[in-house]
Amino acid sequence: MRKIHVIGIGAGDPDQLTLQAVKALRDTEVFFILDKGEVKADLVRLRRDILGTHLPQGTYRTVEARDPERDRTAEGAGYSPAVGDWRSARAGVFERLIAGELGEDGTGAFLVWGDPSLYDSTLGVLEEVLERGAVAFEYDVVPGISSVSSLAARHRTGLNRVARPVQITTGRRLAEGLPEGVDDVVVMLDAHQTFQRYADTGEDIDIYWGAYLGTPDEILVSGPLAETAPHIIEVRAQAREHKGWIMDTYLLRRRPRDEGASGPG
Ligand SMILES: C[S@@+](CC[C@H](N)C(=O)[O-])C[C@H]1O[C@@H](n2cnc3c(N)ncnc32)[C@H](O)[C@@H]1O
């Protein structure tokens, strides 16, 4: 039976690879690397560096494939079908890679940015490949250090406050409003700096922002949202212009009116 490891590799710092991830790398013959285009070439390079650091040369193969483009213009009711079409196109690519590049008893791996459980489609796509039934395999998942863990660690803060919930969401969702009953909100996949909408509401909100976490280009900014938002927007625009791409994540923390419940814990 073919075997696939889905390996979380951390959010940018090669030192974030866990011992379990290194074991899984060493058990792998073929690594499937999906290239998302020019701007993400840095991320492909980082994956290659990770392999070069942990594995002796000549003991493994890498196979690169082009990740299908997603229709990023789809909005509203068209959004979910567009994501569904993209997943199916990815399933076709995964199927070809697994069937074409792995022997009947071969072991392959997908290296997943951060942790595979968080805003990543690899597990869903592998399930779709299995459902299609054209190629059979077993797979396991190695957890990784997510950008959310990295963000909290670099700002030396917890994500929740005493006995309170925390919500992880997207920029798209945040645009619909801050969630009810949740004062700590982690936002990922935000191309539009949605935090700006909450800078002038008069609410006491702090932001903990991080870009390129774990890489030599890492940028951290934190402070009261009303004062800090313009600075983040400027720094973000400059960094994006300079590198050609950006990945950023942030925590919005609403200060409770009852200060008794404040402080991480
Ligand atoms: C498709 S999601 C993948 C998340 C990933 N599975 C994880 O566990 O972090 C991509 C989003 O993760 C966040 N992200 C990933 N790596 C990051 C990094 N090094 N620095 C800042 N944000 C990062 C950004 O919000 C980016 O838009």
The ligand as an SDF file (V2000), in Angstrom:
LIG
                    3D

 27 29  0  0  0  0  0  0  0  0999 V2000
   -3.4610   29.2640    3.8890 C   0  0  0  0  0  0  0  0  0  0  0  0
   -3.1670   29.8590    5.5090 S   0  0  0  0  0  0  0  0  0  0  0  0
   -2.1280   28.6140    6.1310 C   0  0  0  0  0  0  0  0  0  0  0  0
   -1.9790   28.6210    7.6230 C   0  0  0  0  0  0  0  0  0  0  0  0
   -1.0200   27.5710    8.1350 C   0  0  0  0  0  0  0  0  0  0  0  0
   -1.5420   26.2220    7.9250 N   0  0  0  0  0  0  0  0  0  0  0  0
   -0.6710   27.7640    9.6000 C   0  0  0  0  0  0  0  0  0  0  0  0
   -0.8160   26.8190   10.3980 O   0  0  0  0  0  0  0  0  0  0  0  0
   -0.1940   28.8330    9.9540 O   0  0  0  0  0  0  0  0  0  0  0  0
   -2.0800   31.1940    5.1760 C   0  0  0  0  0  0  0  0  0  0  0  0
   -2.2090   32.3080    6.2050 C   0  0  0  0  0  0  0  0  0  0  0  0
   -1.4860   31.9490    7.3660 O   0  0  0  0  0  0  0  0  0  0  0  0
   -0.8620   33.0680    7.9270 C   0  0  0  0  0  0  0  0  0  0  0  0
    0.5960   32.8230    7.9310 N   0  0  0  0  0  0  0  0  0  0  0  0
    1.2180   31.7040    7.5450 C   0  0  0  0  0  0  0  0  0  0  0  0
    2.5310   31.7980    7.7330 N   0  0  0  0  0  0  0  0  0  0  0  0
    2.7660   33.0150    8.2600 C   0  0  0  0  0  0  0  0  0  0  0  0
    3.9340   33.6940    8.6990 C   0  0  0  0  0  0  0  0  0  0  0  0
    5.1350   33.1340    8.5980 N   0  0  0  0  0  0  0  0  0  0  0  0
    3.7810   34.9400    9.2060 N   0  0  0  0  0  0  0  0  0  0  0  0
    2.5750   35.5220    9.3030 C   0  0  0  0  0  0  0  0  0  0  0  0
    1.4430   34.9240    8.9260 N   0  0  0  0  0  0  0  0  0  0  0  0
    1.5210   33.6800    8.4070 C   0  0  0  0  0  0  0  0  0  0  0  0
   -1.2840   34.2700    7.0890 C   0  0  0  0  0  0  0  0  0  0  0  0
   -2.4370   34.8360    7.6680 O   0  0  0  0  0  0  0  0  0  0  0  0
   -1.5980   33.6200    5.7670 C   0  0  0  0  0  0  0  0  0  0  0  0
   -2.5240   34.4080    5.0320 O   0  0  0  0  0  0  0  0  0  0  0  0
  1  2  1  0
  2  3  1  0
  2 10  1  0
  3  4  1  0
  4  5  1  0
  5  6  1  0
  5  7  1  0
  7  8  2  0
  7  9  1  0
 10 11  1  0
 11 12  1  0
 11 26  1  0
 12 13  1  0
 13 14  1  0
 13 24  1  0
 14 15  1  0
 14 23  1  0
 15 16  2  0
 16 17  1  0
 17 18  1  0
 17 23  2  0
 18 19  1  0
 18 20  2  0
 20 21  1  0
 21 22  2  0
 22 23  1  0
 24 25  1  0
 24 26  1  0
 26 27  1  0
M  CHG  2   2   1   9  -1
M  END
$$$$
